[in-house]
Amino acid sequence: MLTKKTLLSTALTTSLTFGLLSGFAAQAETFNFVGHNDTKSAETLVVFQAKSQVSSDLARLDKLSNQQISKALALQDFTGDSKQLVEILIPSGLDAKRLVVIGLGDASKMTPGQVNTLGASVTAYLNKHSTDKITILTAGIADASSNASFAAELAHGINLRAYKFDKYLSEKKPAEKSYTIQVAEPIKATDNYQQLAAIEQGVFLARDLTSEVPTEMNPVHFAAAAKELKKLGVKVTVLEPKKIKQLGMGALHAVGRGSEEGSRLVIAHWQGNNDAPIALVGKGITFDSGGYNIKATGDSISRMKSDMAGAAAVLGTVKAMAMQKADVNVVAVMAMAANMVSKTAFAPGDVVMTAEGLSVEVLNTDAEGRLVLADALWYAREFYQPEIMVDVATLTGSKVRALGKRYTGLFSDDDTLVNELTVSGLAVDEKVWRLPLAYDDLLKSPIADLKNAGYGGPGATTAAVFLQQFTGDTKWVHLDIAGSALAAKDKGVTPAGGTGHGVRLLSHWIVNQEK
């Protein structure tokens, strides 16, 4: 059984240093937003400078140091361009051990996601140095409101990159650092960060679940993790194999038959208001062997613990909404199974009956994600009558071949939803790209209503069209996050391991589309 301690193994127990967030779960780093105070207690000073502009903080430091800073920057051709980073020798008049100056470029054009990435670069750089107390000066962002937002987004990026999954390491990664961020309006910056800190906790949960090893993250373990959200006011329901079968969800039941635990349907509902809910439907294959169509080539099978990343993302999003007590009605429906090979496993050539009443010929047991999602989509419609459904899944290798790992494949007939999610993706730097819904004729079967593989067509599209058969008249979006669930190395806001991809995208979209 996965315990709460295990789930939070990556988020250290240091509490935040400002009161509005005192009720939150553990964070990887500590932040204190303050006004423009003395900087002499810092071990490291970080100053941001916009292109062709000397910030007031930098000018103040410059006076203390008899022009040494400007001369040092000029010698290193520092112009304030985006991503420029210069560390210079500490001049007289400052007690800090190091001074780091980072270019912003045109700060007015930076998206929140770009500021997050900037914060992540601070973490990446300072992780190479033994410094624990960092003061960040943000006066290069002149407008007070923008300054507060910048500071909050910067802290968000610092924390996202600082996440650690070191449960299985004999040598744990270094302890957290303490950041003081000087802003014109510290209370406003704190307020802005409150929402982002909730989203971090959702991302951290999704990363924890995805990074966990498959024998410690089967459908039963995942259900136990979801039940932890009850403490936040989330209603959690878990359907076991007997109930799944009784409800006629034969596709979900079939995929889980090869494992000892069988399938689970996990429902986590944050009802922040009485509006018709948004249903987030997640694919939760806790390990995908491929079934009898086993993944026998390459090393792809070793990464198949991440085939439940869609379920992890939607559960993390519900946690993010609950922790900020968002005025939204969101339900996550997660179809959980381990796709294993055994004498009880479903086989190529089988026909399974979905709760929708459509029969499906199984041509490929490795196209199992669409099967479990079919019944989950039906359940979300049948029991919650949602206004909108968004399913999230590591569904197809074809999506990776089409778009690579930097874009999520988006499928929908609803232009408004496409536009909204595209805007949110650009804002948080989890970009989406629309792909067509077509080739439904390739899903015709001579012995069943559908077949689960549309051979001869674009795989990501035929998989999406298969799912569309189970959405009824409900507004629907399918997000294929294949390739984005695990990071091979540290990059941007994401350290190596489970990424939590989708939590920030969905959280931004849910909160903003309700306004």
ROLUM-794477 format. One record per residue (C-alpha): residue in three letters; x, y, z. Coordinates in Angstrom, 1 decimal, m for minus. Layout:
(site 'ALA'; (X; Y; Z));
...
***
This chain:
(site 'MET'; (0.0; 0.0; 0.0));
(site 'LEU'; (1.4; 3.4; m1.0));
(site 'THR'; (1.4; 5.7; 2.0));
(site 'LYS'; (1.2; 9.5; 2.1));
(site 'LYS'; (4.9; 9.6; 3.2));
(site 'THR'; (5.8; 7.7; 0.0));
(site 'LEU'; (3.7; 10.0; m2.2));
(site 'LEU'; (5.4; 13.1; m0.8));
(site 'SER'; (8.9; 11.7; m0.9));
(site 'THR'; (9.9; 14.3; m3.4));
(site 'ALA'; (8.4; 17.4; m1.8));
(site 'LEU'; (10.4; 18.2; 1.3));
(site 'THR'; (8.8; 19.0; 4.5));
(site 'THR'; (9.9; 22.6; 4.8));
(site 'SER'; (6.8; 24.9; 5.2));
(site 'LEU'; (6.5; 28.1; 3.3));
(site 'THR'; (7.6; 31.2; 5.1));
(site 'PHE'; (4.5; 33.4; 4.5));
(site 'GLY'; (1.2; 32.9; 6.2));
(site 'LEU'; (m1.3; 32.7; 3.3));
(site 'LEU'; (0.2; 29.3; 2.3));
(site 'SER'; (0.8; 27.8; 5.7));
(site 'GLY'; (m1.9; 25.2; 5.1));
(site 'PHE'; (m0.3; 23.8; 2.0));
(site 'ALA'; (1.6; 20.6; 1.7));
(site 'ALA'; (5.3; 20.4; 1.6));
(site 'GLN'; (7.3; 22.4; m0.9));
(site 'ALA'; (10.7; 21.8; m2.4));
(site 'GLU'; (12.0; 25.3; m1.7));
(site 'THR'; (11.0; 28.2; 0.6));
(site 'PHE'; (10.1; 31.7; m0.5));
(site 'ASN'; (9.6; 35.0; 1.2));
(site 'PHE'; (8.3; 37.9; m0.8));
(site 'VAL'; (9.4; 41.2; 0.8));
(site 'GLY'; (9.7; 44.9; 0.0));
(site 'HIS'; (13.0; 46.5; m1.0));
(site 'ASN'; (15.1; 45.8; 2.1));
(site 'ASP'; (18.8; 45.5; 2.8));
(site 'THR'; (20.5; 42.7; 0.8));
(site 'LYS'; (23.5; 42.1; 2.9));
(site 'SER'; (22.2; 38.9; 4.6));
(site 'ALA'; (22.1; 37.0; 1.3));
(site 'GLU'; (24.8; 34.5; 0.3));
(site 'THR'; (23.9; 35.0; m3.4));
(site 'LEU'; (22.3; 38.0; m5.1));
(site 'VAL'; (20.4; 37.4; m8.3));
(site 'VAL'; (19.5; 40.5; m10.4));
(site 'PHE'; (17.4; 40.6; m13.5));
(site 'GLN'; (18.1; 43.2; m16.1));
(site 'ALA'; (15.9; 44.0; m19.1));
(site 'LYS'; (17.6; 44.6; m22.5));
(site 'SER'; (19.2; 48.1; m22.8));
(site 'GLN'; (17.9; 49.0; m19.3));
(site 'VAL'; (19.6; 49.3; m16.0));
(site 'SER'; (17.2; 48.3; m13.2));
(site 'SER'; (17.0; 50.5; m10.1));
(site 'ASP'; (18.3; 47.7; m8.0));
(site 'LEU'; (21.3; 47.2; m10.3));
(site 'ALA'; (21.9; 51.0; m10.2));
(site 'ARG'; (21.8; 51.0; m6.4));
(site 'LEU'; (24.3; 48.1; m6.2));
(site 'ASP'; (26.4; 49.9; m8.8));
(site 'LYS'; (26.7; 53.0; m6.5));
(site 'LEU'; (27.9; 50.7; m3.7));
(site 'SER'; (30.6; 49.2; m5.8));
(site 'ASN'; (32.1; 52.2; m7.5));
(site 'GLN'; (31.1; 51.2; m11.0));
(site 'GLN'; (32.7; 47.7; m10.7));
(site 'ILE'; (29.5; 45.9; m11.7));
(site 'SER'; (29.0; 47.9; m14.9));
(site 'LYS'; (32.6; 47.5; m15.9));
(site 'ALA'; (32.4; 43.7; m15.2));
(site 'LEU'; (29.3; 43.4; m17.2));
(site 'ALA'; (30.7; 45.4; m20.1));
(site 'LEU'; (33.8; 43.2; m20.2));
(site 'GLN'; (31.5; 40.1; m20.6));
(site 'ASP'; (29.4; 41.8; m23.3));
(site 'PHE'; (26.3; 41.6; m21.2));
(site 'THR'; (23.4; 43.4; m22.9));
(site 'GLY'; (20.4; 42.2; m21.0));
(site 'ASP'; (19.3; 39.9; m23.8));
(site 'SER'; (17.1; 37.0; m22.9));
(site 'LYS'; (18.9; 34.0; m21.3));
(site 'GLN'; (22.2; 35.8; m20.8));
(site 'LEU'; (23.6; 34.9; m17.4));
(site 'VAL'; (26.8; 36.4; m15.9));
(site 'GLU'; (28.3; 35.8; m12.5));
(site 'ILE'; (30.9; 38.4; m11.5));
(site 'LEU'; (33.3; 38.8; m8.6));
(site 'ILE'; (31.7; 40.4; m5.6));
(site 'PRO'; (32.6; 44.1; m5.5));
(site 'SER'; (33.4; 46.0; m2.3));
(site 'GLY'; (30.4; 47.2; m0.4));
(site 'LEU'; (28.4; 43.9; m0.7));
(site 'ASP'; (28.5; 41.0; 1.8));
(site 'ALA'; (27.1; 38.3; m0.5));
(site 'LYS'; (29.4; 35.7; m1.8));
(site 'ARG'; (28.3; 35.9; m5.4));
(site 'LEU'; (26.3; 38.2; m7.7));
(site 'VAL'; (24.4; 36.7; m10.7));
(site 'VAL'; (23.0; 39.0; m13.3));
(site 'ILE'; (20.4; 37.5; m15.8));
(site 'GLY'; (19.1; 39.1; m18.9));
(site 'LEU'; (15.4; 39.4; m19.5));
(site 'GLY'; (15.3; 40.7; m23.1));
(site 'ASP'; (12.0; 42.4; m23.6));
(site 'ALA'; (10.3; 41.6; m20.3));
(site 'SER'; (6.9; 43.0; m21.5));
(site 'LYS'; (6.6; 40.2; m24.0));
(site 'MET'; (7.4; 37.3; m21.7));
(site 'THR'; (4.6; 34.7; m21.1));
(site 'PRO'; (4.1; 33.1; m17.7));
(site 'GLY'; (5.7; 30.0; m19.0));
(site 'GLN'; (8.8; 31.8; m20.1));
(site 'VAL'; (9.1; 33.4; m16.7));
(site 'ASN'; (8.8; 29.9; m15.2));
(site 'THR'; (11.6; 28.7; m17.4));
(site 'LEU'; (13.7; 31.7; m16.3));
(site 'GLY'; (13.1; 30.6; m12.7));
(site 'ALA'; (14.1; 27.1; m13.6));
(site 'SER'; (17.3; 28.4; m15.0));
(site 'VAL'; (18.0; 30.0; m11.6));
(site 'THR'; (17.5; 26.6; m9.9));
(site 'ALA'; (19.7; 24.8; m12.4));
(site 'TYR'; (22.5; 27.3; m12.1));
(site 'LEU'; (22.5; 27.6; m8.3));
(site 'ASN'; (22.2; 23.8; m7.9));
(site 'LYS'; (25.9; 23.8; m9.0));
(site 'HIS'; (26.9; 26.0; m6.1));
(site 'SER'; (26.8; 25.5; m2.4));
(site 'THR'; (24.6; 28.5; m1.5));
(site 'ASP'; (21.5; 28.3; 0.6));
(site 'LYS'; (20.3; 31.9; 1.0));
(site 'ILE'; (19.4; 33.7; m2.2));
(site 'THR'; (18.0; 37.2; m2.6));
(site 'ILE'; (16.4; 38.0; m5.9));
(site 'LEU'; (15.9; 41.6; m7.0));
(site 'THR'; (13.1; 42.2; m9.5));
(site 'ALA'; (13.1; 46.0; m10.0));
(site 'GLY'; (13.9; 45.5; m13.6));
(site 'ILE'; (10.2; 44.9; m14.0));
(site 'ALA'; (9.0; 48.4; m13.6));
(site 'ASP'; (5.2; 48.2; m13.3));
(site 'ALA'; (4.2; 47.2; m9.8));
(site 'SER'; (1.5; 44.8; m10.9));
(site 'SER'; (3.7; 43.1; m13.4));
(site 'ASN'; (6.5; 43.0; m10.9));
(site 'ALA'; (4.3; 41.0; m8.5));
(site 'SER'; (3.2; 38.6; m11.2));
(site 'PHE'; (6.7; 38.2; m12.4));
(site 'ALA'; (8.0; 37.4; m8.9));
(site 'ALA'; (5.3; 34.8; m8.4));
(site 'GLU'; (5.8; 33.1; m11.7));
(site 'LEU'; (9.6; 33.2; m11.1));
(site 'ALA'; (9.1; 31.4; m7.8));
(site 'HIS'; (6.8; 28.9; m9.5));
(site 'GLY'; (9.5; 28.0; m12.1));
(site 'ILE'; (12.2; 27.8; m9.4));
(site 'ASN'; (10.1; 25.3; m7.5));
(site 'LEU'; (9.1; 23.2; m10.5));
(site 'ARG'; (12.7; 22.6; m11.4));
(site 'ALA'; (13.8; 22.0; m7.8));
(site 'TYR'; (11.4; 19.0; m7.4));
(site 'LYS'; (13.2; 15.8; m6.5));
(site 'PHE'; (12.3; 12.1; m6.8));
(site 'ASP'; (15.1; 10.5; m4.7));
(site 'LYS'; (13.2; 7.8; m3.0));
(site 'TYR'; (15.5; 5.0; m4.3));
(site 'LEU'; (18.8; 6.9; m4.2));
(site 'SER'; (21.2; 5.9; m1.5));
(site 'GLU'; (22.5; 9.5; m1.5));
(site 'LYS'; (19.7; 12.0; m1.3));
(site 'LYS'; (19.8; 15.2; m3.3));
(site 'PRO'; (20.8; 18.4; m1.6));
(site 'ALA'; (18.3; 20.0; 0.8));
(site 'GLU'; (16.2; 22.9; m0.2));
(site 'LYS'; (17.3; 26.5; m0.5));
(site 'SER'; (15.7; 29.6; 0.9));
(site 'TYR'; (14.7; 32.5; m1.4));
(site 'THR'; (13.9; 36.1; m0.6));
(site 'ILE'; (12.3; 37.8; m3.5));
(site 'GLN'; (12.2; 41.6; m3.3));
(site 'VAL'; (9.1; 43.1; m5.0));
(site 'ALA'; (7.3; 46.4; m5.0));
(site 'GLU'; (4.1; 44.8; m3.7));
(site 'PRO'; (5.0; 41.7; m1.6));
(site 'ILE'; (1.4; 41.0; m0.5));
(site 'LYS'; (0.2; 40.9; m4.0));
(site 'ALA'; (3.1; 38.7; m5.0));
(site 'THR'; (2.2; 36.3; m2.2));
(site 'ASP'; (m1.5; 36.3; m3.3));
(site 'ASN'; (m0.4; 35.5; m6.9));
(site 'TYR'; (1.9; 32.7; m5.8));
(site 'GLN'; (m0.9; 31.1; m3.7));
(site 'GLN'; (m2.6; 29.7; m6.8));
(site 'LEU'; (0.6; 28.7; m8.4));
(site 'ALA'; (1.7; 26.9; m5.3));
(site 'ALA'; (m1.5; 24.8; m5.4));
(site 'ILE'; (m0.7; 23.9; m9.0));
(site 'GLU'; (2.8; 22.9; m8.0));
(site 'GLN'; (1.3; 20.4; m5.6));
(site 'GLY'; (m0.8; 19.0; m8.4));
(site 'VAL'; (2.3; 18.7; m10.6));
(site 'PHE'; (4.3; 17.1; m7.8));
(site 'LEU'; (1.6; 14.5; m7.2));
(site 'ALA'; (1.5; 13.7; m10.9));
(site 'ARG'; (5.3; 13.4; m11.0));
(site 'ASP'; (5.4; 11.2; m7.9));
(site 'LEU'; (2.8; 8.8; m9.4));
(site 'THR'; (4.5; 8.7; m12.8));
(site 'SER'; (8.0; 8.2; m11.5));
(site 'GLU'; (7.0; 5.4; m9.1));
(site 'VAL'; (8.1; 1.9; m10.1));
(site 'PRO'; (5.3; m0.3; m11.6));
(site 'THR'; (5.2; m2.9; m8.8));
(site 'GLU'; (4.6; 0.0; m6.3));
(site 'MET'; (2.1; 1.8; m8.6));
(site 'ASN'; (m0.6; m0.7; m9.7));
(site 'PRO'; (m4.3; 0.3; m9.8));
(site 'VAL'; (m4.8; m0.4; m6.1));
(site 'HIS'; (m1.9; 1.8; m5.2));
(site 'PHE'; (m3.2; 4.6; m7.5));
(site 'ALA'; (m6.6; 4.4; m5.9));
(site 'ALA'; (m5.0; 4.7; m2.4));
(site 'ALA'; (m3.2; 7.8; m3.6));
(site 'ALA'; (m6.4; 9.3; m4.9));
(site 'LYS'; (m8.1; 8.7; m1.5));
(site 'GLU'; (m5.5; 11.0; 0.1));
(site 'LEU'; (m7.3; 13.9; m1.5));
(site 'LYS'; (m10.4; 13.3; 0.7));
(site 'LYS'; (m8.5; 15.4; 3.3));
(site 'LEU'; (m8.8; 18.4; 0.9));
(site 'GLY'; (m12.6; 18.0; 0.5));
(site 'VAL'; (m12.4; 15.9; m2.7));
(site 'LYS'; (m15.0; 13.1; m3.0));
(site 'VAL'; (m13.2; 10.0; m4.1));
(site 'THR'; (m15.0; 6.8; m5.3));
(site 'VAL'; (m13.3; 3.6; m6.4));
(site 'LEU'; (m15.0; 0.9; m8.5));
(site 'GLU'; (m13.5; m2.5; m8.2));
(site 'PRO'; (m13.7; m5.3; m10.9));
(site 'LYS'; (m17.0; m6.8; m9.8));
(site 'LYS'; (m18.8; m3.4; m10.0));
(site 'ILE'; (m17.0; m2.5; m13.3));
(site 'LYS'; (m18.3; m5.8; m14.8));
(site 'GLN'; (m21.8; m5.2; m13.4));
(site 'LEU'; (m22.0; m1.8; m15.1));
(site 'GLY'; (m21.2; m3.4; m18.4));
(site 'MET'; (m17.7; m1.8; m18.8));
(site 'GLY'; (m16.4; m4.8; m20.6));
(site 'ALA'; (m13.5; m3.0; m22.3));
(site 'LEU'; (m12.0; m1.7; m19.1));
(site 'HIS'; (m12.6; m5.0; m17.4));
(site 'ALA'; (m10.9; m6.9; m20.2));
(site 'VAL'; (m7.7; m4.9; m20.2));
(site 'GLY'; (m7.2; m5.5; m16.5));
(site 'ARG'; (m7.9; m9.3; m16.6));
(site 'GLY'; (m4.3; m10.2; m17.2));
(site 'SER'; (m3.2; m8.8; m13.8));
(site 'GLU'; (m3.8; m10.1; m10.3));
(site 'GLU'; (m5.4; m6.8; m9.2));
(site 'GLY'; (m7.8; m6.4; m12.1));
(site 'SER'; (m9.1; m3.0; m13.2));
(site 'ARG'; (m10.2; 0.0; m11.2));
(site 'LEU'; (m12.2; 3.1; m12.1));
(site 'VAL'; (m11.2; 5.9; m9.8));
(site 'ILE'; (m13.3; 9.1; m9.5));
(site 'ALA'; (m12.1; 12.2; m7.8));
(site 'HIS'; (m14.6; 15.1; m7.6));
(site 'TRP'; (m13.9; 18.6; m6.5));
(site 'GLN'; (m17.3; 20.4; m6.4));
(site 'GLY'; (m16.4; 24.0; m5.8));
(site 'ASN'; (m19.8; 25.2; m7.2));
(site 'ASN'; (m23.0; 23.7; m8.6));
(site 'ASP'; (m22.4; 24.3; m12.3));
(site 'ALA'; (m22.3; 21.4; m14.7));
(site 'PRO'; (m18.9; 19.8; m14.2));
(site 'ILE'; (m15.9; 19.7; m16.4));
(site 'ALA'; (m15.0; 16.0; m16.7));
(site 'LEU'; (m11.3; 15.1; m17.0));
(site 'VAL'; (m10.8; 11.5; m18.2));
(site 'GLY'; (m7.4; 10.0; m17.7));
(site 'LYS'; (m5.8; 6.8; m19.2));
(site 'GLY'; (m4.3; 4.9; m16.3));
(site 'ILE'; (m2.3; 1.9; m17.6));
(site 'THR'; (0.0; 1.5; m14.7));
(site 'PHE'; (2.2; m0.8; m16.7));
(site 'ASP'; (1.8; m1.7; m20.4));
(site 'SER'; (3.5; m4.9; m21.5));
(site 'GLY'; (1.5; m4.7; m24.7));
(site 'GLY'; (m0.4; m7.8; m23.7));
(site 'TYR'; (m0.1; m10.6; m26.2));
(site 'ASN'; (1.1; m8.0; m28.7));
(site 'ILE'; (4.0; m7.6; m26.4));
(site 'LYS'; (6.4; m4.7; m26.7));
(site 'ALA'; (9.4; m6.9; m27.6));
(site 'THR'; (11.7; m4.5; m29.4));
(site 'GLY'; (13.9; m1.7; m28.2));
(site 'ASP'; (13.7; m0.4; m24.6));
(site 'SER'; (10.2; 1.1; m24.8));
(site 'ILE'; (8.8; m1.4; m22.4));
(site 'SER'; (11.0; m0.1; m19.6));
(site 'ARG'; (9.3; 3.2; m19.8));
(site 'MET'; (5.8; 1.8; m19.7));
(site 'LYS'; (5.3; 2.7; m16.0));
(site 'SER'; (4.5; 6.1; m17.4));
(site 'ASP'; (1.4; 4.9; m19.4));
(site 'MET'; (m0.7; 6.1; m16.5));
(site 'ALA'; (0.5; 9.7; m16.9));
(site 'GLY'; (m2.9; 10.9; m18.2));
(site 'ALA'; (m4.6; 9.6; m15.1));
(site 'ALA'; (m1.8; 11.2; m12.9));
(site 'ALA'; (m2.3; 14.5; m14.7));
(site 'VAL'; (m6.0; 14.7; m14.2));
(site 'LEU'; (m5.7; 13.7; m10.6));
(site 'GLY'; (m3.0; 16.3; m10.1));
(site 'THR'; (m5.3; 18.9; m11.6));
(site 'VAL'; (m8.1; 18.0; m9.2));
(site 'LYS'; (m5.7; 18.4; m6.3));
(site 'ALA'; (m4.6; 21.8; m7.7));
(site 'MET'; (m8.2; 22.9; m7.8));
(site 'ALA'; (m8.9; 21.6; m4.3));
(site 'MET'; (m5.8; 23.2; m2.7));
(site 'GLN'; (m6.8; 26.6; m3.9));
(site 'LYS'; (m10.5; 26.0; m3.2));
(site 'ALA'; (m11.3; 27.0; m6.7));
(site 'ASP'; (m14.8; 28.0; m7.7));
(site 'VAL'; (m15.1; 25.3; m10.2));
(site 'ASN'; (m16.8; 21.9; m10.5));
(site 'VAL'; (m14.3; 19.4; m11.8));
(site 'VAL'; (m14.4; 15.6; m11.8));
(site 'ALA'; (m11.6; 13.3; m12.8));
(site 'VAL'; (m12.5; 9.8; m14.0));
(site 'MET'; (m9.5; 7.6; m14.2));
(site 'ALA'; (m9.5; 4.2; m15.9));
(site 'MET'; (m6.8; 2.1; m14.2));
(site 'ALA'; (m5.4; m1.3; m15.3));
(site 'ALA'; (m2.1; m3.1; m15.8));
(site 'ASN'; (m1.9; m4.6; m19.3));
(site 'MET'; (m0.2; m7.9; m18.6));
(site 'VAL'; (0.3; m11.3; m20.2));
(site 'SER'; (m1.3; m14.2; m18.4));
(site 'LYS'; (m3.7; m17.1; m18.9));
(site 'THR'; (m6.6; m14.8; m18.0));
(site 'ALA'; (m5.5; m11.9; m20.3));
(site 'PHE'; (m7.6; m10.7; m23.2));
(site 'ALA'; (m6.3; m11.8; m26.6));
(site 'PRO'; (m6.0; m10.6; m30.2));
(site 'GLY'; (m9.2; m11.5; m31.9));
(site 'ASP'; (m11.4; m11.1; m28.9));
(site 'VAL'; (m14.6; m9.1; m29.0));
(site 'VAL'; (m15.3; m6.9; m25.9));
(site 'MET'; (m18.6; m5.1; m25.1));
(site 'THR'; (m18.4; m1.5; m23.9));
(site 'ALA'; (m20.8; 0.1; m21.6));
(site 'GLU'; (m21.9; 2.3; m24.5));
(site 'GLY'; (m23.4; m0.8; m26.1));
(site 'LEU'; (m20.8; m0.9; m28.9));
(site 'SER'; (m18.8; m4.1; m29.5));
(site 'VAL'; (m15.1; m3.8; m30.3));
(site 'GLU'; (m13.0; m6.4; m32.1));
(site 'VAL'; (m9.5; m6.4; m30.5));
(site 'LEU'; (m7.0; m6.5; m33.3));
(site 'ASN'; (m4.1; m5.4; m31.1));
(site 'THR'; (m3.9; m5.8; m27.3));
(site 'ASP'; (m1.3; m3.0; m27.3));
(site 'ALA'; (m4.0; m0.6; m28.4));
(site 'GLU'; (m5.6; m0.9; m24.9));
(site 'GLY'; (m5.6; 2.7; m23.8));
(site 'ARG'; (m8.5; 3.6; m26.1));
(site 'LEU'; (m10.5; 0.6; m24.7));
(site 'VAL'; (m10.2; 1.7; m21.1));
(site 'LEU'; (m11.0; 5.3; m22.0));
(site 'ALA'; (m14.1; 4.3; m23.9));
(site 'ASP'; (m15.7; 3.0; m20.8));
(site 'ALA'; (m14.4; 5.9; m18.7));
(site 'LEU'; (m15.9; 8.5; m21.1));
(site 'TRP'; (m19.2; 6.7; m21.0));
(site 'TYR'; (m19.1; 6.7; m17.2));
(site 'ALA'; (m18.3; 10.4; m17.0));
(site 'ARG'; (m21.3; 11.2; m19.3));
(site 'GLU'; (m23.7; 8.8; m17.7));
(site 'PHE'; (m23.1; 9.7; m14.0));
(site 'TYR'; (m22.0; 13.4; m14.2));
(site 'GLN'; (m23.6; 14.9; m17.3));
(site 'PRO'; (m20.6; 17.2; m17.8));
(site 'GLU'; (m20.6; 20.4; m19.8));
(site 'ILE'; (m17.2; 19.5; m21.3));
(site 'MET'; (m15.0; 16.4; m21.3));
(site 'VAL'; (m11.3; 16.4; m21.8));
(site 'ASP'; (m9.4; 13.1; m21.9));
(site 'VAL'; (m5.7; 12.9; m21.4));
(site 'ALA'; (m3.6; 10.0; m22.5));
(site 'THR'; (m0.2; 8.7; m23.5));
(site 'LEU'; (m2.1; 7.1; m26.4));
(site 'THR'; (m0.1; 6.6; m29.5));
(site 'GLY'; (3.5; 6.5; m30.8));
(site 'SER'; (2.1; 8.0; m34.0));
(site 'LYS'; (1.5; 11.3; m32.1));
(site 'VAL'; (5.2; 11.3; m31.2));
(site 'ARG'; (6.2; 10.7; m34.8));
(site 'ALA'; (3.9; 13.4; m36.0));
(site 'LEU'; (4.6; 16.2; m33.4));
(site 'GLY'; (7.6; 15.0; m31.4));
(site 'LYS'; (7.7; 15.5; m27.6));
(site 'ARG'; (7.3; 19.3; m27.4));
(site 'TYR'; (3.7; 19.5; m28.5));
(site 'THR'; (0.6; 17.7; m27.3));
(site 'GLY'; (m1.7; 16.4; m30.0));
(site 'LEU'; (m5.2; 18.0; m29.7));
(site 'PHE'; (m8.3; 16.6; m31.3));
(site 'SER'; (m11.7; 18.2; m31.2));
(site 'ASP'; (m14.6; 19.4; m33.4));
(site 'ASP'; (m15.2; 22.4; m31.0));
(site 'ASP'; (m13.2; 25.4; m32.3));
(site 'THR'; (m13.8; 27.4; m29.1));
(site 'LEU'; (m12.3; 24.7; m26.9));
(site 'VAL'; (m9.4; 24.3; m29.3));
(site 'ASN'; (m8.7; 28.0; m29.2));
(site 'GLU'; (m8.9; 28.1; m25.4));
(site 'LEU'; (m6.6; 25.2; m24.8));
(site 'THR'; (m4.2; 26.6; m27.4));
(site 'VAL'; (m4.0; 29.9; m25.6));
(site 'SER'; (m3.5; 28.1; m22.2));
(site 'GLY'; (m0.8; 25.9; m23.7));
(site 'LEU'; (1.1; 29.0; m25.0));
(site 'ALA'; (0.7; 30.7; m21.6));
(site 'VAL'; (2.2; 27.9; m19.5));
(site 'ASP'; (4.5; 26.5; m22.2));
(site 'GLU'; (2.7; 23.2; m22.5));
(site 'LYS'; (1.9; 23.7; m26.2));
(site 'VAL'; (m0.8; 21.9; m28.1));
(site 'TRP'; (m1.2; 21.3; m31.9));
(site 'ARG'; (m4.5; 20.5; m33.5));
(site 'LEU'; (m4.7; 17.3; m35.6));
(site 'PRO'; (m7.6; 16.1; m37.7));
(site 'LEU'; (m10.5; 13.8; m36.7));
(site 'ALA'; (m10.9; 11.6; m39.7));
(site 'TYR'; (m10.6; 8.0; m41.1));
(site 'ASP'; (m13.4; 6.6; m39.1));
(site 'ASP'; (m14.1; 4.2; m42.0));
(site 'LEU'; (m10.8; 2.4; m41.0));
(site 'LEU'; (m12.4; 1.3; m37.8));
(site 'LYS'; (m15.1; m0.8; m39.4));
(site 'SER'; (m15.1; m4.5; m38.4));
(site 'PRO'; (m16.8; m7.4; m40.1));
(site 'ILE'; (m17.7; m9.0; m36.8));
(site 'ALA'; (m18.2; m6.1; m34.4));
(site 'ASP'; (m19.3; m2.5; m34.3));
(site 'LEU'; (m15.7; m1.2; m34.2));
(site 'LYS'; (m12.2; m2.5; m34.2));
(site 'ASN'; (m9.6; m1.1; m31.9));
(site 'ALA'; (m6.9; m0.4; m34.5));
(site 'GLY'; (m7.2; 1.5; m37.7));
(site 'TYR'; (m4.4; 0.0; m39.7));
(site 'GLY'; (m3.5; 1.9; m42.8));
(site 'GLY'; (m4.3; 5.3; m41.4));
(site 'PRO'; (m2.6; 7.9; m39.1));
(site 'GLY'; (m2.5; 6.1; m35.8));
(site 'ALA'; (m3.1; 9.2; m33.5));
(site 'THR'; (m6.1; 10.2; m35.6));
(site 'THR'; (m7.7; 6.8; m35.8));
(site 'ALA'; (m7.3; 6.4; m32.0));
(site 'ALA'; (m8.9; 9.8; m31.5));
(site 'VAL'; (m11.8; 8.9; m33.8));
(site 'PHE'; (m12.3; 5.7; m31.9));
(site 'LEU'; (m12.7; 7.7; m28.6));
(site 'GLN'; (m15.1; 10.1; m30.3));
(site 'GLN'; (m17.6; 7.2; m30.6));
(site 'PHE'; (m18.0; 7.3; m26.9));
(site 'THR'; (m18.5; 11.1; m26.3));
(site 'GLY'; (m22.1; 11.4; m27.3));
(site 'ASP'; (m23.2; 15.0; m27.7));
(site 'THR'; (m20.9; 16.3; m25.0));
(site 'LYS'; (m18.3; 18.9; m25.9));
(site 'TRP'; (m15.0; 17.0; m26.0));
(site 'VAL'; (m11.3; 17.3; m26.5));
(site 'HIS'; (m8.7; 14.5; m26.7));
(site 'LEU'; (m5.1; 15.3; m25.6));
(site 'ASP'; (m2.5; 12.8; m26.7));
(site 'ILE'; (0.5; 13.5; m24.4));
(site 'ALA'; (2.6; 10.5; m25.6));
(site 'GLY'; (6.3; 11.3; m25.4));
(site 'SER'; (5.8; 14.0; m22.7));
(site 'ALA'; (5.2; 11.9; m19.6));
(site 'LEU'; (8.9; 11.1; m18.8));
(site 'ALA'; (11.9; 13.3; m19.2));
(site 'ALA'; (15.2; 11.6; m19.9));
(site 'LYS'; (17.2; 14.6; m18.6));
(site 'ASP'; (16.7; 17.9; m16.8));
(site 'LYS'; (15.3; 20.6; m19.0));
(site 'GLY'; (13.4; 23.8; m18.3));
(site 'VAL'; (11.0; 23.5; m15.5));
(site 'THR'; (11.2; 19.7; m15.6));
(site 'PRO'; (13.9; 17.6; m13.9));
(site 'ALA'; (14.5; 14.0; m15.2));
(site 'GLY'; (11.7; 11.6; m14.5));
(site 'GLY'; (7.9; 12.0; m14.4));
(site 'THR'; (6.9; 15.4; m15.8));
(site 'GLY'; (3.4; 16.0; m14.5));
(site 'HIS'; (2.7; 17.2; m18.1));
(site 'GLY'; (m0.8; 18.5; m18.5));
(site 'VAL'; (m1.5; 19.7; m14.9));
(site 'ARG'; (m0.4; 23.3; m15.6));
(site 'LEU'; (m2.2; 23.3; m19.0));
(site 'LEU'; (m5.5; 22.1; m17.6));
(site 'SER'; (m5.3; 24.2; m14.4));
(site 'HIS'; (m4.7; 27.4; m16.4));
(site 'TRP'; (m7.5; 26.5; m18.8));
(site 'ILE'; (m10.1; 25.6; m16.1));
(site 'VAL'; (m9.5; 28.7; m14.0));
(site 'ASN'; (m9.4; 31.1; m16.8));
(site 'GLN'; (m12.2; 29.8; m19.0));
(site 'GLU'; (m14.6; 30.0; m16.0));
(site 'LYS'; (m14.0; 33.8; m15.7));
***
